[in-house]
Amino acid sequence: MTGHRVTAGQVYEACHPGDGRRRIRVLAVTGNRAAVETLGTGPARRRDVLLRTLHPAATTATGRVRRTGYRLLEPAERSPEVNDQPAPSRPTASTITDPELDRLWNRVDDAEARLATAAGLLASGKSDLHERIQIVHRLCAGEITPQEAQDEDRGE
């Protein structure tokens, strides 16, 4: 068990140097576990961690630097260049808004149009095969529109 009291709202930073400055915020404490959320950029992640992985300091009682777990950050240690806001959550079917859904449908329609045009060009294009492959490559990469691809294939 940890020698300090873990409470909701505390912010901890990863002790392992390979984890960068990954930070977590305690949401709730139940038994020997704490519900935490990741802070900063990237997708939001909520999970439970054992209380014994949350430490009051970056060093052990013998003075050795900790390499595992998380150390408690004091408010003064929270630098402005590290974002301590909860990471944005990913859109799900229950949280997506109508404008987001419309953008997704537009992307799907665009991708379908590009793929249909690419298939048509490869199957029966007017230019030689090598040139058609280059046009299809640019079309699928989003460099040209389906109409531009068809015009290039016809030599226009």
KOLMI-412759 format. One line per 4 residues: their letters; for each residue x negated, y, z negated of N, C-alpha, C. Coordinates in pm, 1 decimal, padded with zeros to 6 digits, always signed. Example, Ala and Ser with C-alpha at 12.3 -4.5 7.8 and 13.67 -1.06 7.14 Angstrom:
% KOLMI-412759
as = -01319.0:-00569.0:-00780.0:-01230.0:-00450.0:-00780.0:-01320.0:-00330.0:-00780.0 | -01285.0:-00225.0:-00708.0:-01367.0:-00106.0:-00714.0:-01290.0:+00003.0:-00787.0
This chain:
% KOLMI-412759
mtgh = -00083.9:-00118.0:+00000.0:+00000.0:+00000.0:+00000.0:-00088.1:+00123.9:+00000.0 | -00041.5:+00229.0:+00062.3:-00119.3:+00352.2:+00069.8:-00121.9:+00420.5:-00066.0 | -00224.0:+00499.8:-00089.4:-00238.5:+00570.6:-00215.8:-00171.8:+00707.0:-00214.0 | -00105.1:+00742.2:-00107.9:-00036.8:+00871.3:-00101.1:+00108.4:+00849.6:-00062.0
rvta = +00187.8:+00949.7:-00079.5:+00330.7:+00939.6:-00051.7:+00356.4:+00979.6:+00093.9 | +00418.2:+00889.6:+00168.2:+00454.8:+00916.5:+00306.8:+00598.5:+00966.4:+00307.4 | +00620.8:+01082.3:+00370.4:+00755.5:+01140.1:+00375.9:+00788.1:+01182.2:+00519.1 | +00916.7:+01194.8:+00545.5:+00962.2:+01237.5:+00678.2:+00907.5:+01376.4:+00708.6
gqvy = +00867.2:+01397.5:+00831.6:+00815.5:+01526.4:+00876.1:+00663.8:+01535.5:+00878.1 | +00595.6:+01443.4:+00811.5:+00449.3:+01447.3:+00812.8:+00397.6:+01413.2:+00951.9 | +00286.8:+01476.4:+00989.9:+00223.9:+01451.6:+01119.8:+00089.8:+01383.7:+01094.8 | +00064.4:+01277.1:+01171.1:-00059.2:+01200.6:+01159.4:-00129.2:+01197.4:+01293.8
each = -00262.6:+01183.8:+01288.6:-00344.2:+01175.6:+01409.5:-00418.4:+01042.7:+01408.9 | -00433.8:+00981.7:+01528.3:-00502.5:+00853.4:+01538.9:-00646.9:+00865.4:+01490.6 | -00692.7:+00766.9:+01412.9:-00830.4:+00766.7:+01361.7:-00929.5:+00715.0:+01465.4 | -00885.8:+00625.7:+01553.3:-00977.5:+00567.8:+01651.2:-01013.5:+00672.1:+01755.9
pgdg = -01143.2:+00693.2:+01781.5:-01183.0:+00797.0:+01877.4:-01133.0:+00770.2:+02019.2 | -01110.1:+00645.8:+02053.3:-01061.7:+00612.3:+02187.3:-00916.9:+00651.5:+02209.7 | -00843.1:+00680.5:+02103.9:-00702.9:+00719.2:+02116.0:-00686.3:+00868.9:+02138.8 | -00799.0:+00938.4:+02153.9:-00791.1:+01082.3:+02175.8:-00733.6:+01150.1:+02054.0
rrri = -00642.8:+01240.8:+02077.9:-00581.0:+01312.5:+01966.3:-00433.4:+01276.8:+01957.0 | -00402.2:+01147.4:+01978.6:-00263.4:+01103.0:+01974.3:-00205.3:+01132.1:+01836.5 | -00087.3:+01189.8:+01836.6:-00022.8:+01226.6:+01711.1:+00115.3:+01164.8:+01702.3 | +00155.1:+01138.3:+01579.1:+00288.5:+01085.6:+01552.6:+00350.7:+01164.8:+01438.6
rvla = +00482.3:+01171.4:+01437.9:+00555.4:+01237.3:+01328.9:+00643.0:+01132.5:+01262.8 | +00642.8:+01131.7:+01129.3:+00725.6:+01038.3:+01053.1:+00869.5:+01088.6:+01056.1 | +00961.1:+01000.0:+01095.7:+01103.1:+01034.6:+01098.6:+01174.0:+00988.8:+00972.0 | +01138.7:+00867.7:+00925.8:+01202.8:+00811.2:+00806.6:+01112.4:+00704.0:+00748.4
vtgn = +01128.4:+00678.5:+00620.4:+01051.5:+00574.7:+00552.0:+01150.7:+00476.7:+00490.4 | +01131.8:+00347.6:+00521.5:+01217.7:+00242.4:+00468.3:+01130.9:+00125.5:+00426.7 | +01131.1:+00093.7:+00298.9:+01051.9:-00018.7:+00250.8:+00904.3:+00005.1:+00275.6 | +00841.4:-00088.9:+00348.1:+00698.0:-00075.2:+00376.7:+00671.5:-00026.7:+00519.4
raav = +00771.8:+00032.3:+00582.6:+00759.3:+00080.6:+00719.9:+00803.0:+00226.1:+00731.4 | +00748.8:+00289.2:+00833.4:+00789.5:+00426.4:+00865.1:+00832.5:+00430.6:+01011.1 | +00946.1:+00492.1:+01037.3:+00989.7:+00516.4:+01174.7:+00918.2:+00641.9:+01221.8 | +00847.5:+00633.9:+01336.0:+00770.5:+00747.3:+01385.9:+00805.7:+00774.8:+01531.2
etlg = +00772.6:+00896.3:+01577.1:+00785.8:+00932.8:+01718.3:+00653.8:+00992.2:+01763.5 | +00620.2:+00966.2:+01891.2:+00498.1:+01022.9:+01945.9:+00520.5:+01170.4:+01975.6 | +00413.2:+01247.6:+01966.5:+00418.7:+01390.5:+01994.6:+00332.5:+01420.6:+02115.2 | +00361.6:+01530.3:+02182.3:+00278.6:+01573.3:+02294.6:+00338.1:+01535.6:+02427.9
tgpa = +00249.3:+01523.8:+02526.3:+00293.3:+01495.5:+02662.3:+00320.6:+01346.6:+02678.8 | +00381.3:+01312.6:+02788.5:+00413.0:+01173.1:+02814.7:+00552.1:+01139.9:+02764.7 | +00597.4:+01020.3:+02796.7:+00732.8:+00982.3:+02756.1:+00743.8:+00966.6:+02604.7 | +00858.8:+01001.8:+02552.3:+00882.6:+00987.4:+02409.0:+00883.9:+00840.2:+02372.6
rrrd = +00829.2:+00809.8:+02257.9:+00827.1:+00671.4:+02212.0:+00855.8:+00670.4:+02063.3 | +00955.4:+00596.3:+02023.6:+00986.1:+00579.6:+01881.8:+00957.5:+00435.2:+01845.7 | +00898.5:+00417.2:+01727.8:+00865.1:+00282.6:+01682.7:+00845.1:+00283.4:+01533.3 | +00829.9:+00166.1:+01476.6:+00801.1:+00151.9:+01334.3:+00654.1:+00117.7:+01317.3
vllr = +00592.0:+00173.0:+01214.4:+00454.3:+00137.8:+01178.3:+00453.3:+00100.2:+01031.0 | +00358.4:+00017.8:+00993.6:+00343.2:-00018.1:+00852.8:+00284.8:+00099.8:+00776.1 | +00332.1:+00119.9:+00653.8:+00283.0:+00231.0:+00573.2:+00133.5:+00221.1:+00548.0 | +00080.3:+00098.9:+00544.9:-00062.5:+00083.2:+00516.6:-00150.9:+00134.4:+00630.4
tlhp = -00091.7:+00166.2:+00746.6:-00170.5:+00222.4:+00856.8:-00174.0:+00375.6:+00852.0 | -00099.2:+00435.8:+00759.1:-00095.1:+00581.8:+00745.9:-00181.6:+00621.8:+00627.3 | -00289.1:+00693.4:+00653.9:-00389.7:+00725.3:+00552.8:-00389.1:+00874.6:+00519.8 | -00425.1:+00910.3:+00394.9:-00427.8:+01051.5:+00357.4:-00547.7:+01127.4:+00414.3
aatt = -00654.6:+01056.3:+00454.1:-00776.0:+01123.7:+00502.4:-00841.4:+01040.6:+00612.2 | -00934.6:+01101.9:+00682.4:-01005.3:+01035.1:+00791.9:-01117.8:+00946.5:+00742.4 | -01145.6:+00948.8:+00610.6:-01251.4:+00865.0:+00554.4:-01192.9:+00771.6:+00450.2 | -01261.7:+00658.6:+00428.6:-01220.1:+00562.8:+00326.7:-01263.4:+00611.1:+00189.4
atgr = -01227.0:+00537.2:+00086.4:-01266.9:+00572.8:-00050.6:-01418.7:+00570.2:-00066.9 | -01487.9:+00490.0:+00015.4:-01634.3:+00482.2:+00007.7:-01702.7:+00585.6:+00095.8 | -01624.1:+00667.9:+00168.0:-01681.6:+00773.2:+00250.4:-01704.5:+00736.0:+00395.7 | -01670.4:+00612.7:+00434.1:-01687.8:+00571.7:+00574.3:-01574.8:+00628.4:+00659.8
vrrt = -01606.9:+00661.7:+00783.6:-01508.2:+00715.8:+00876.4:-01411.8:+00604.3:+00917.6 | -01283.3:+00633.0:+00911.5:-01182.2:+00534.5:+00951.2:-01183.2:+00516.9:+01102.1 | -01163.4:+00392.9:+01147.0:-01158.2:+00360.7:+01290.0:-01021.2:+00306.3:+01329.2 | -00934.0:+00284.5:+01232.1:-00801.1:+00230.6:+01260.4:-00696.6:+00313.5:+01187.1
gyrl = -00575.1:+00301.9:+01232.2:-00464.4:+00370.6:+01167.4:-00455.9:+00517.4:+01203.9 | -00385.7:+00591.8:+01117.7:-00362.2:+00733.8:+01140.9:-00395.1:+00811.3:+01013.7 | -00449.4:+00932.5:+01030.8:-00481.1:+01017.3:+00916.0:-00381.0:+01131.6:+00910.1 | -00347.9:+01170.3:+00787.9:-00253.3:+01279.7:+00765.9:-00315.8:+01412.2:+00808.0
lepa = -00241.9:+01489.7:+00883.5:-00288.2:+01623.1:+00922.9:-00223.6:+01726.9:+00832.7 | -00304.5:+01814.2:+00782.3:-00253.2:+01927.1:+00705.5:-00205.1:+02032.0:+00806.0 | -00109.0:+02116.7:+00769.1:-00059.4:+02218.2:+00863.0:-00170.3:+02304.5:+00923.4 | -00274.6:+02335.3:+00847.7:-00384.1:+02419.9:+00898.4:-00464.7:+02348.3:+01006.4
ersp = -00461.3:+02213.9:+01010.2:-00539.5:+02138.1:+01107.4:-00470.0:+02124.0:+01242.4 | -00346.0:+02160.9:+01247.8:-00270.5:+02145.5:+01372.2:-00308.5:+02257.5:+01467.7 | -00394.0:+02225.4:+01562.5:-00444.9:+02326.5:+01654.3:-00338.9:+02362.8:+01757.7 | -00339.2:+02487.0:+01805.1:-00237.6:+02530.1:+01901.0:-00251.1:+02461.8:+02036.9
evnd = -00371.6:+02411.3:+02072.2:-00384.9:+02348.8:+02204.0:-00325.1:+02208.5:+02209.5 | -00290.6:+02150.7:+02094.6:-00226.8:+02020.1:+02092.5:-00078.9:+02040.6:+02064.6 | +00003.2:+01990.1:+02152.0:+00146.6:+02007.6:+02142.5:+00203.5:+01916.5:+02033.9 | +00262.9:+01974.1:+01930.0:+00323.7:+01896.2:+01823.2:+00474.6:+01884.9:+01840.4
qpap = +00522.4:+01911.1:+01960.6:+00664.7:+01895.0:+01986.6:+00691.0:+01750.9:+02028.1 | +00810.5:+01699.1:+01997.5:+00840.3:+01562.6:+02041.7:+00829.3:+01553.3:+02193.2 | +00779.6:+01441.3:+02239.5:+00767.6:+01419.6:+02383.5:+00907.0:+01413.7:+02444.1 | +00922.9:+01460.1:+02568.0:+01055.2:+01455.7:+02629.4:+01096.8:+01311.1:+02653.0
srpt = +01223.7:+01284.7:+02631.1:+01270.6:+01148.3:+02652.5:+01299.8:+01127.2:+02800.8 | +01291.8:+01003.2:+02843.7:+01320.2:+00969.4:+02982.7:+01469.4:+00974.9:+03008.1 | +01509.7:+01017.5:+03128.4:+01652.6:+01015.8:+03157.7:+01703.7:+00872.3:+03162.9 | +01819.4:+00851.4:+03106.9:+01884.4:+00721.1:+03113.0:+02023.2:+00741.5:+03170.1
asti = +02093.5:+00633.8:+03195.4:+02227.9:+00644.1:+03250.6:+02319.8:+00723.9:+03159.0 | +02295.2:+00719.7:+03029.2:+02382.2:+00791.1:+02936.4:+02340.0:+00936.6:+02914.0 | +02216.7:+00974.3:+02949.4:+02171.9:+01111.2:+02924.3:+02150.7:+01192.8:+03050.2 | +02156.2:+01131.6:+03166.0:+02128.2:+01204.2:+03289.5:+02242.8:+01300.3:+03320.3
tdpe = +02209.1:+01418.6:+03368.9:+02310.8:+01519.2:+03400.7:+02345.6:+01512.2:+03548.3 | +02454.4:+01575.7:+03585.7:+02497.6:+01573.5:+03725.2:+02393.4:+01628.9:+03821.3 | +02327.0:+01742.8:+03792.6:+02224.3:+01791.8:+03885.0:+02108.6:+01691.8:+03900.6 | +02069.3:+01625.9:+03791.5:+01962.4:+01526.7:+03801.1:+02006.8:+01409.9:+03888.1
ldrl = +02129.7:+01366.7:+03870.6:+02183.1:+01256.2:+03949.5:+02189.8:+01294.9:+04096.9 | +02231.0:+01418.2:+04124.8:+02235.3:+01465.1:+04263.2:+02095.3:+01465.0:+04325.7 | +01992.8:+01509.5:+04250.2:+01855.5:+01508.6:+04302.1:+01809.8:+01366.1:+04330.6 | +01845.3:+01272.7:+04243.2:+01807.4:+01132.7:+04267.0:+01873.5:+01078.1:+04392.9
wnrv = +02002.5:+01107.3:+04410.8:+02071.5:+01059.8:+04530.8:+02010.6:+01121.3:+04656.5 | +01973.1:+01249.2:+04650.2:+01909.5:+01313.9:+04765.4:+01776.8:+01247.4:+04798.8 | +01699.4:+01211.9:+04696.6:+01572.6:+01142.7:+04720.1:+01596.0:+01006.4:+04783.4 | +01699.9:+00935.6:+04737.8:+01731.8:+00804.1:+04795.1:+01772.6:+00819.8:+04941.0
ddae = +01858.9:+00917.3:+04970.1:+01901.6:+00940.0:+05108.5:+01783.1:+00973.7:+05197.8 | +01692.4:+01058.6:+05149.1:+01574.5:+01095.8:+05225.8:+01486.0:+00974.1:+05252.5 | +01465.3:+00892.4:+05149.4:+01381.7:+00773.0:+05165.8:+01444.8:+00675.8:+05264.8 | +01576.2:+00657.5:+05257.6:+01644.8:+00568.4:+05351.7:+01631.6:+00619.2:+05495.0
arla = +01644.8:+00750.0:+05514.4:+01632.6:+00807.2:+05648.9:+01491.2:+00788.3:+05702.3 | +01391.7:+00808.9:+05619.7:+01252.7:+00790.2:+05662.3:+01225.8:+00644.3:+05699.4 | +01273.6:+00552.4:+05615.6:+01250.4:+00410.2:+05644.0:+01323.3:+00364.4:+05770.0 | +01446.2:+00409.8:+05789.9:+01521.3:+00372.5:+05909.7:+01452.1:+00425.9:+06035.1
taag = +01405.4:+00549.2:+06030.0:+01334.1:+00608.0:+06143.7:+01204.2:+00532.5:+06169.2 | +01130.6:+00499.8:+06062.1:+01004.3:+00426.0:+06075.7:+01028.2:+00290.2:+06140.0 | +01131.2:+00219.7:+06096.2:+01161.8:+00088.0:+06154.2:+01197.0:+00100.8:+06301.1 | +01275.8:+00201.5:+06335.5:+01313.3:+00222.3:+06475.5:+01192.9:+00255.7:+06562.6
llas = +01104.2:+00340.0:+06512.3:+00984.7:+00375.6:+06588.9:+00895.0:+00254.3:+06611.3 | +00875.2:+00175.5:+06507.7:+00788.1:+00058.4:+06521.7:+00847.8:-00045.0:+06616.5 | +00978.7:-00059.7:+06613.6:+01043.8:-00161.4:+06696.5:+01052.0:-00120.9:+06843.2 | +01083.7:+00003.7:+06869.1:+01104.9:+00040.6:+07010.2:+01069.3:+00185.8:+07036.9
gksd = +00954.2:+00229.2:+06992.0:+00911.4:+00365.7:+07016.1:+00867.4:+00386.1:+07159.7 | +00851.8:+00509.3:+07199.1:+00813.8:+00544.5:+07335.2:+00662.7:+00552.5:+07353.3 | +00588.4:+00586.4:+07248.4:+00443.7:+00600.7:+07258.6:+00375.7:+00464.8:+07240.6 | +00239.6:+00463.8:+07258.6:+00168.5:+00337.1:+07240.8:+00169.5:+00299.3:+07091.5
lher = +00144.6:+00173.1:+07062.0:+00158.4:+00119.1:+06927.8:+00070.5:+00192.7:+06825.9 | -00055.6:+00218.1:+06860.4:-00145.6:+00285.1:+06766.3:-00093.2:+00423.3:+06729.7 | -00046.6:+00496.8:+06828.5:+00006.3:+00630.7:+06803.8:+00133.4:+00623.4:+06718.9 | +00220.2:+00524.0:+06746.4:+00342.1:+00506.6:+06666.5:+00309.0:+00475.7:+06521.0
iqiv = +00205.5:+00394.6:+06497.8:+00166.1:+00360.6:+06361.2:+00120.1:+00486.1:+06287.9 | +00046.0:+00572.7:+06356.6:+00001.3:+00698.1:+06294.1:+00120.4:+00787.7:+06260.6 | +00217.0:+00793.3:+06349.6:+00337.1:+00874.7:+06325.9:+00414.9:+00819.7:+06206.0 | +00431.7:+00686.5:+06201.8:+00503.6:+00623.2:+06091.3:+00430.2:+00647.1:+05959.4
hrlc = +00298.9:+00640.1:+05962.2:+00220.7:+00664.8:+05840.6:+00246.5:+00806.0:+05788.3 | +00242.9:+00904.0:+05875.4:+00267.9:+01042.2:+05835.1:+00412.2:+01062.2:+05788.8 | +00504.3:+00992.5:+05854.5:+00645.5:+01000.2:+05816.8:+00666.9:+00945.4:+05675.7 | +00611.9:+00828.4:+05648.7:+00629.0:+00765.9:+05516.7:+00554.5:+00842.2:+05407.7
agei = +00448.1:+00911.9:+05441.9:+00373.8:+00991.9:+05344.2:+00444.5:+01124.4:+05315.9 | +00549.8:+01155.4:+05392.2:+00624.1:+01278.6:+05369.4:+00564.6:+01399.3:+05438.5 | +00469.3:+01377.9:+05529.2:+00404.9:+01489.7:+05598.2:+00493.1:+01547.6:+05708.0 | +00579.8:+01464.0:+05766.3:+00670.4:+01509.6:+05871.4:+00809.6:+01455.3:+05843.3
tpqe = +00909.7:+01517.5:+05902.6:+01048.5:+01474.3:+05884.8:+01081.5:+01365.3:+05986.3 | +01190.6:+01292.7:+05965.9:+01230.4:+01192.2:+06064.7:+01250.1:+01252.2:+06205.1 | +01308.2:+01372.8:+06212.4:+01329.0:+01435.3:+06342.8:+01194.9:+01469.3:+06409.0 | +01100.1:+01521.1:+06332.5:+00967.7:+01551.5:+06385.9:+00897.4:+01424.2:+06434.3
aqde = +00915.7:+01315.6:+06362.2:+00853.5:+01188.2:+06401.5:+00910.4:+01141.1:+06535.7 | +01041.7:+01149.6:+06551.0:+01104.6:+01109.1:+06678.0:+01059.5:+01198.9:+06792.2 | +01048.7:+01329.5:+06766.2:+01002.5:+01422.5:+06870.8:+00859.1:+01391.4:+06912.3 | +00771.0:+01362.5:+06813.7:+00632.0:+01328.7:+06845.0:+00624.6:+01200.2:+06924.3
drge = +00708.5:+01103.9:+06892.2:+00707.0:+00975.5:+06963.2:+00746.6:+00995.0:+07111.0 | +00839.3:+01087.4:+07136.4:+00881.9:+01114.6:+07273.2:+00784.7:+01207.3:+07345.2 | +00684.9:+01260.5:+07271.1:+00586.7:+01348.0:+07333.3:+00631.4:+01491.7:+07338.8 | +00724.1:+01530.1:+07259.4:+00776.5:+01668.1:+07259.6:+00703.4:+01754.7:+07160.8
